[in-house]
């Protein structure tokens, strides 16, 4: 038995829409955070080596493009691999249902028994779900796969766009602020943006916003500090 289509407007469709939204949000938050921190670390490192605004612009734009494309490609490959694995597991489950339906029914019954249902109720539930949609019943119970399936293109596009938007924070701060305030403005802008992003992402998942914000601030500070020190040392060594 194959997956049944869900009519438009049913609650199942709402669950799939929520799953797609959460998938895009996850990729978007990761991309934005990476865009902010990696681009900030890059331009701060270059600023440690040379004060020239053109060098900062070239490094920032190149880093933004490279990072955004890399994030998108990585997200696409990762999600595609997950999707292929899920599809292979579903095909294997369908083959087992075709070859040994009674054995699969007994296996599903046992799974409900392990969840705490009585023998009679487990068999009844397993039989009714099998009669309605055997493949769905087995993939949800045995494999832990719901009706929502990850999709690579939305995740990749979300990562790319969010990376670019995140990268605009340090780029704008670095390029538009006065020379004497460049580093201070950039650091403040980056730490504020990462803290806000951490708090928002934690809030979406029901976690503690403050703890997530502090983690993001510590990570961003460490990345910028390391690259600034390395850039300063290289700048002195190369006479920039």
Secondary structure by P-SEA (a helix, b strand, c coil): ccbbbbccccaaaaaaaaaaaaaaaaaaaaaaaaaaaaaaaaaaaaaaccccaaaaaaaaaaaaaaaaaaaaaaaaaaaaaaaaaaaaaaaaaaaaaaacaaaaaaaaaaaaaaacccaaaaaaaaaaaaaacaaaaaaaaccccccbbbbcaaaaaaaaaaaaaaaaaaaaaaccccccaaaaaaaaaaaaaaaaaaaaaaaaacccaaaaaaaaaaaaaaaaaaaaaaaaaaaaaacc
